[in-house]
Amino acid sequence: MLTLAYVLYMQWLFVQKLWNNLEAVFNTPGTASEFQEEAIKFASIHKRWIKLMKKASDTKNILACCKPGEGTQADVLSAISQELEFCKKSLSTYLQTKREVSLII
């Protein structure tokens, strides 16, 4: 169980760092208009992240947060991680395309 707690903790830190970086991008004025679809997805992810953080804060026993299975905090964290990675890839692709266009001009 402690191994599972460690794995969940490391995933939590990874997701928190990625969320923090993307939040800075999507909270920048103008970003939402350029990335409408991703901004909507990020807003949904943001709500679930805040809900997950609240639930974890209310749970006083870390091992209770680490139960495997569908609908658990570990499951929600995994889904959020995948969705944040998708947003990051979309953003990276857009920026790469923009760089290539600016080099041509």
N, CA and C atoms as an extended XYZ file, in Angstrom:
315
Properties=species:S:1:pos:R:3:atomname:S:1:resname:S:1:resid:I:1 pbc="F F F"
N         0.817       -1.193        0.000 N   MET     1
C         0.000        0.000        0.000 CA  MET     1
C         0.867        1.267        0.000 C   MET     1
N         2.014        1.200        0.672 N   LEU     2
C         2.886        2.371        0.681 CA  LEU     2
C         3.490        2.637       -0.696 C   LEU     2
N         3.739        1.583       -1.455 N   THR     3
C         4.241        1.759       -2.818 CA  THR     3
C         3.196        2.477       -3.659 C   THR     3
N         1.952        2.085       -3.503 N   LEU     4
C         0.859        2.729       -4.233 CA  LEU     4
C         0.743        4.198       -3.821 C   LEU     4
N         0.917        4.472       -2.533 N   ALA     5
C         0.862        5.851       -2.043 CA  ALA     5
C         1.998        6.672       -2.667 C   ALA     5
N         3.177        6.091       -2.773 N   TYR     6
C         4.318        6.790       -3.376 CA  TYR     6
C         4.057        7.070       -4.853 C   TYR     6
N         3.560        6.081       -5.573 N   VAL     7
C         3.274        6.244       -7.005 CA  VAL     7
C         2.226        7.334       -7.202 C   VAL     7
N         1.184        7.314       -6.385 N   LEU     8
C         0.141        8.327       -6.478 CA  LEU     8
C         0.698        9.714       -6.150 C   LEU     8
N         1.540        9.788       -5.152 N   TYR     9
C         2.164       11.059       -4.775 CA  TYR     9
C         3.006       11.625       -5.917 C   TYR     9
N         3.796       10.777       -6.549 N   MET    10
C         4.633       11.230       -7.657 CA  MET    10
C         3.774       11.676       -8.847 C   MET    10
N         2.699       10.943       -9.112 N   GLN    11
C         1.792       11.335      -10.189 CA  GLN    11
C         1.116       12.657       -9.844 C   GLN    11
N         0.740       12.813       -8.593 N   TRP    12
C         0.106       14.039       -8.128 CA  TRP    12
C         1.023       15.240       -8.381 C   TRP    12
N         2.298       15.103       -8.027 N   LEU    13
C         3.257       16.187       -8.236 CA  LEU    13
C         3.440       16.501       -9.718 C   LEU    13
N         3.486       15.462      -10.557 N   PHE    14
C         3.611       15.657      -11.993 CA  PHE    14
C         2.409       16.425      -12.540 C   PHE    14
N         1.209       15.991      -12.154 N   VAL    15
C        -0.015       16.640      -12.628 CA  VAL    15
C        -0.085       18.073      -12.113 C   VAL    15
N         0.285       18.281      -10.865 N   GLN    16
C         0.235       19.625      -10.292 CA  GLN    16
C         1.172       20.571      -11.049 C   GLN    16
N         2.352       20.101      -11.389 N   LYS    17
C         3.305       20.938      -12.131 CA  LYS    17
C         2.773       21.246      -13.534 C   LYS    17
N         2.254       20.231      -14.204 N   LEU    18
C         1.711       20.426      -15.543 CA  LEU    18
C         0.502       21.348      -15.511 C   LEU    18
N        -0.390       21.140      -14.550 N   TRP    19
C        -1.577       21.994      -14.394 CA  TRP    19
C        -1.147       23.441      -14.149 C   TRP    19
N        -0.176       23.621      -13.281 N   ASN    20
C         0.302       24.963      -12.946 CA  ASN    20
C         0.853       25.675      -14.187 C   ASN    20
N         1.642       24.967      -14.988 N   ASN    21
C         2.211       25.559      -16.204 CA  ASN    21
C         1.118       25.915      -17.214 C   ASN    21
N         0.170       25.015      -17.406 N   LEU    22
C        -0.895       25.270      -18.369 CA  LEU    22
C        -1.872       26.329      -17.870 C   LEU    22
N        -2.075       26.390      -16.572 N   GLU    23
C        -2.964       27.414      -16.024 CA  GLU    23
C        -2.414       28.805      -16.341 C   GLU    23
N        -1.111       28.953      -16.236 N   ALA    24
C        -0.492       30.237      -16.554 CA  ALA    24
C        -0.733       30.615      -18.013 C   ALA    24
N        -0.705       29.640      -18.897 N   VAL    25
C        -0.934       29.896      -20.320 CA  VAL    25
C        -2.395       30.229      -20.583 C   VAL    25
N        -3.291       29.402      -20.058 N   PHE    26
C        -4.709       29.577      -20.359 CA  PHE    26
C        -5.353       30.739      -19.607 C   PHE    26
N        -4.694       31.270      -18.603 N   ASN    27
C        -5.210       32.453      -17.905 CA  ASN    27
C        -4.652       33.749      -18.487 C   ASN    27
N        -3.824       33.636      -19.504 N   THR    28
C        -3.285       34.809      -20.182 CA  THR    28
C        -4.342       35.362      -21.128 C   THR    28
N        -4.597       36.676      -21.074 N   PRO    29
C        -5.593       37.255      -21.983 CA  PRO    29
C        -5.246       36.947      -23.442 C   PRO    29
N        -6.237       36.568      -24.200 N   GLY    30
C        -6.042       36.264      -25.607 CA  GLY    30
C        -5.841       34.788      -25.898 C   GLY    30
N        -5.360       34.050      -24.915 N   THR    31
C        -5.122       32.625      -25.138 CA  THR    31
C        -6.425       31.883      -25.376 C   THR    31
N        -7.436       32.218      -24.604 N   ALA    32
C        -8.724       31.533      -24.753 CA  ALA    32
C        -9.312       31.740      -26.136 C   ALA    32
N        -9.076       32.901      -26.730 N   SER    33
C        -9.611       33.149      -28.069 CA  SER    33
C        -8.825       32.398      -29.134 C   SER    33
N        -7.520       32.217      -28.921 N   GLU    34
C        -6.698       31.482      -29.885 CA  GLU    34
C        -6.875       29.974      -29.765 C   GLU    34
N        -7.130       29.502      -28.559 N   PHE    35
C        -7.270       28.066      -28.279 CA  PHE    35
C        -8.634       27.796      -27.653 C   PHE    35
N        -9.683       28.092      -28.361 N   GLN    36
C       -11.026       27.984      -27.790 CA  GLN    36
C       -11.332       26.568      -27.301 C   GLN    36
N       -11.071       25.588      -28.143 N   GLU    37
C       -11.387       24.207      -27.773 CA  GLU    37
C       -10.555       23.754      -26.571 C   GLU    37
N        -9.258       24.044      -26.607 N   GLU    38
C        -8.383       23.661      -25.498 CA  GLU    38
C        -8.710       24.437      -24.233 C   GLU    38
N        -9.101       25.701      -24.376 N   ALA    39
C        -9.470       26.510      -23.212 CA  ALA    39
C       -10.706       25.937      -22.523 C   ALA    39
N       -11.656       25.471      -23.313 N   ILE    40
C       -12.856       24.839      -22.745 CA  ILE    40
C       -12.473       23.552      -22.031 C   ILE    40
N       -11.606       22.752      -22.657 N   LYS    41
C       -11.148       21.509      -22.020 CA  LYS    41
C       -10.394       21.809      -20.732 C   LYS    41
N        -9.528       22.829      -20.787 N   PHE    42
C        -8.757       23.161      -19.592 CA  PHE    42
C        -9.664       23.650      -18.469 C   PHE    42
N       -10.691       24.401      -18.798 N   ALA    43
C       -11.643       24.870      -17.775 CA  ALA    43
C       -12.306       23.679      -17.086 C   ALA    43
N       -12.651       22.671      -17.867 N   SER    44
C       -13.249       21.459      -17.297 CA  SER    44
C       -12.245       20.715      -16.413 C   SER    44
N       -11.020       20.600      -16.893 N   ILE    45
C        -9.953       19.954      -16.114 CA  ILE    45
C        -9.721       20.725      -14.822 C   ILE    45
N        -9.701       22.046      -14.927 N   HIS    46
C        -9.476       22.908      -13.761 CA  HIS    46
C       -10.522       22.646      -12.675 C   HIS    46
N       -11.780       22.562      -13.077 N   LYS    47
C       -12.850       22.301      -12.103 CA  LYS    47
C       -12.651       20.950      -11.425 C   LYS    47
N       -12.293       19.929      -12.209 N   ARG    48
C       -12.082       18.596      -11.619 CA  ARG    48
C       -10.843       18.578      -10.728 C   ARG    48
N        -9.809       19.317      -11.115 N   TRP    49
C        -8.589       19.396      -10.303 CA  TRP    49
C        -8.887       20.033       -8.947 C   TRP    49
N        -9.620       21.129       -8.960 N   ILE    50
C        -9.980       21.812       -7.710 CA  ILE    50
C       -10.832       20.886       -6.835 C   ILE    50
N       -11.772       20.197       -7.449 N   LYS    51
C       -12.619       19.249       -6.711 CA  LYS    51
C       -11.767       18.122       -6.106 C   LYS    51
N       -10.804       17.618       -6.874 N   LEU    52
C        -9.915       16.565       -6.382 CA  LEU    52
C        -9.068       17.066       -5.219 C   LEU    52
N        -8.547       18.289       -5.343 N   MET    53
C        -7.743       18.875       -4.268 CA  MET    53
C        -8.571       19.041       -2.991 C   MET    53
N        -9.802       19.478       -3.140 N   LYS    54
C       -10.695       19.654       -1.983 CA  LYS    54
C       -10.968       18.315       -1.311 C   LYS    54
N       -11.259       17.306       -2.139 N   LYS    55
C       -11.548       15.971       -1.601 CA  LYS    55
C       -10.323       15.413       -0.873 C   LYS    55
N        -9.142       15.605       -1.445 N   ALA    56
C        -7.914       15.136       -0.803 CA  ALA    56
C        -7.667       15.887        0.505 C   ALA    56
N        -7.966       17.173        0.518 N   SER    57
C        -7.799       17.968        1.730 CA  SER    57
C        -8.738       17.505        2.842 C   SER    57
N        -9.940       17.105        2.438 N   ASP    58
C       -10.921       16.638        3.415 CA  ASP    58
C       -10.614       15.235        3.926 C   ASP    58
N        -9.826       14.480        3.176 N   THR    59
C        -9.455       13.118        3.572 CA  THR    59
C        -8.204       13.211        4.430 C   THR    59
N        -8.317       12.846        5.663 N   LYS    60
C        -7.196       13.024        6.598 CA  LYS    60
C        -6.187       11.876        6.551 C   LYS    60
N        -6.544       10.761        5.935 N   ASN    61
C        -5.667        9.600        5.863 CA  ASN    61
C        -5.203        9.428        4.422 C   ASN    61
N        -3.905        9.560        4.195 N   ILE    62
C        -3.390        9.476        2.828 CA  ILE    62
C        -3.672        8.128        2.183 C   ILE    62
N        -3.661        7.065        2.965 N   LEU    63
C        -3.918        5.752        2.386 CA  LEU    63
C        -5.351        5.631        1.876 C   LEU    63
N        -6.267        6.391        2.464 N   ALA    64
C        -7.643        6.389        1.972 CA  ALA    64
C        -7.725        7.016        0.576 C   ALA    64
N        -6.796        7.885        0.257 N   CYS    65
C        -6.748        8.514       -1.075 CA  CYS    65
C        -6.173        7.573       -2.127 C   CYS    65
N        -5.525        6.519       -1.681 N   CYS    66
C        -4.750        5.681       -2.596 CA  CYS    66
C        -5.459        4.398       -3.021 C   CYS    66
N        -6.701        4.264       -2.670 N   LYS    67
C        -7.419        3.050       -3.051 CA  LYS    67
C        -7.527        2.970       -4.571 C   LYS    67
N        -7.147        1.821       -5.142 N   PRO    68
C        -7.280        1.677       -6.589 CA  PRO    68
C        -8.726        1.403       -6.982 C   PRO    68
N        -9.043        1.666       -8.223 N   GLY    69
C       -10.374        1.354       -8.728 CA  GLY    69
C       -10.986        2.520       -9.471 C   GLY    69
N       -12.068        2.233      -10.144 N   GLU    70
C       -12.742        3.245      -10.962 CA  GLU    70
C       -13.442        4.275      -10.079 C   GLU    70
N       -13.271        5.543      -10.427 N   GLY    71
C       -13.913        6.620       -9.689 CA  GLY    71
C       -13.156        7.069       -8.459 C   GLY    71
N       -12.030        6.447       -8.186 N   THR    72
C       -11.228        6.835       -7.023 CA  THR    72
C       -10.366        8.040       -7.375 C   THR    72
N        -9.719        8.587       -6.377 N   GLN    73
C        -8.857        9.737       -6.620 CA  GLN    73
C        -7.718        9.386       -7.574 C   GLN    73
N        -7.194        8.171       -7.452 N   ALA    74
C        -6.124        7.739       -8.356 CA  ALA    74
C        -6.632        7.686       -9.791 C   ALA    74
N        -7.836        7.222       -9.983 N   ASP    75
C        -8.438        7.125      -11.314 CA  ASP    75
C        -8.682        8.519      -11.900 C   ASP    75
N        -9.217        9.416      -11.089 N   VAL    76
C        -9.483       10.788      -11.535 CA  VAL    76
C        -8.166       11.489      -11.865 C   VAL    76
N        -7.163       11.290      -11.040 N   LEU    77
C        -5.853       11.903      -11.268 CA  LEU    77
C        -5.248       11.413      -12.582 C   LEU    77
N        -5.381       10.147      -12.859 N   SER    78
C        -4.871        9.586      -14.106 CA  SER    78
C        -5.575       10.206      -15.317 C   SER    78
N        -6.887       10.358      -15.236 N   ALA    79
C        -7.652       10.965      -16.329 CA  ALA    79
C        -7.254       12.421      -16.532 C   ALA    79
N        -7.095       13.157      -15.444 N   ILE    80
C        -6.681       14.559      -15.524 CA  ILE    80
C        -5.290       14.648      -16.159 C   ILE    80
N        -4.405       13.751      -15.780 N   SER    81
C        -3.059       13.735      -16.338 CA  SER    81
C        -3.090       13.559      -17.851 C   SER    81
N        -3.882       12.623      -18.329 N   GLN    82
C        -3.990       12.371      -19.772 CA  GLN    82
C        -4.551       13.587      -20.501 C   GLN    82
N        -5.551       14.206      -19.928 N   GLU    83
C        -6.175       15.369      -20.566 CA  GLU    83
C        -5.234       16.580      -20.581 C   GLU    83
N        -4.468       16.760      -19.516 N   LEU    84
C        -3.493       17.846      -19.489 CA  LEU    84
C        -2.393       17.613      -20.521 C   LEU    84
N        -1.977       16.371      -20.676 N   GLU    85
C        -0.967       16.044      -21.688 CA  GLU    85
C        -1.495       16.367      -23.084 C   GLU    85
N        -2.776       16.091      -23.328 N   PHE    86
C        -3.376       16.407      -24.619 CA  PHE    86
C        -3.368       17.924      -24.849 C   PHE    86
N        -3.748       18.697      -23.837 N   CYS    87
C        -3.729       20.162      -23.952 CA  CYS    87
C        -2.316       20.661      -24.222 C   CYS    87
N        -1.347       20.088      -23.544 N   LYS    88
C         0.052       20.479      -23.720 CA  LYS    88
C         0.514       20.184      -25.144 C   LYS    88
N         0.152       19.012      -25.666 N   LYS    89
C         0.550       18.640      -27.033 CA  LYS    89
C        -0.104       19.564      -28.054 C   LYS    89
N        -1.378       19.894      -27.848 N   SER    90
C        -2.065       20.812      -28.763 CA  SER    90
C        -1.392       22.172      -28.764 C   SER    90
N        -1.051       22.652      -27.594 N   LEU    91
C        -0.371       23.936      -27.461 CA  LEU    91
C         1.001       23.891      -28.128 C   LEU    91
N         1.753       22.834      -27.912 N   SER    92
C         3.082       22.685      -28.515 CA  SER    92
C         3.008       22.635      -30.033 C   SER    92
N         2.029       21.914      -30.560 N   THR    93
C         1.846       21.816      -32.009 CA  THR    93
C         1.535       23.181      -32.595 C   THR    93
N         0.660       23.915      -31.950 N   TYR    94
C         0.304       25.257      -32.416 CA  TYR    94
C         1.523       26.169      -32.423 C   TYR    94
N         2.284       26.154      -31.344 N   LEU    95
C         3.455       27.027      -31.241 CA  LEU    95
C         4.525       26.647      -32.269 C   LEU    95
N         4.700       25.363      -32.510 N   GLN    96
C         5.659       24.916      -33.515 CA  GLN    96
C         5.239       25.389      -34.900 C   GLN    96
N         3.960       25.292      -35.207 N   THR    97
C         3.434       25.758      -36.494 CA  THR    97
C         3.648       27.255      -36.645 C   THR    97
N         3.410       27.989      -35.561 N   LYS    98
C         3.591       29.434      -35.595 CA  LYS    98
C         5.061       29.797      -35.822 C   LYS    98
N         5.986       29.054      -35.194 N   ARG    99
C         7.409       29.281      -35.396 CA  ARG    99
C         7.806       29.035      -36.846 C   ARG    99
N         7.306       27.957      -37.401 N   GLU   100
C         7.639       27.606      -38.791 CA  GLU   100
C         7.135       28.671      -39.757 C   GLU   100
N         5.941       29.184      -39.514 N   VAL   101
C         5.383       30.232      -40.360 CA  VAL   101
C         6.219       31.502      -40.252 C   VAL   101
N         6.634       31.841      -39.051 N   SER   102
C         7.422       33.066      -38.872 CA  SER   102
C         8.802       32.942      -39.508 C   SER   102
N         9.342       31.737      -39.619 N   LEU   103
C        10.626       31.550      -40.276 CA  LEU   103
C        10.516       31.697      -41.787 C   LEU   103
N         9.362       31.357      -42.319 N   ILE   104
C         9.132       31.456      -43.763 CA  ILE   104
C         9.004       32.917      -44.173 C   ILE   104
N         8.380       33.697      -43.325 N   ILE   105
C         8.134       35.107      -43.647 CA  ILE   105
C         9.374       35.863      -43.447 C   ILE   105
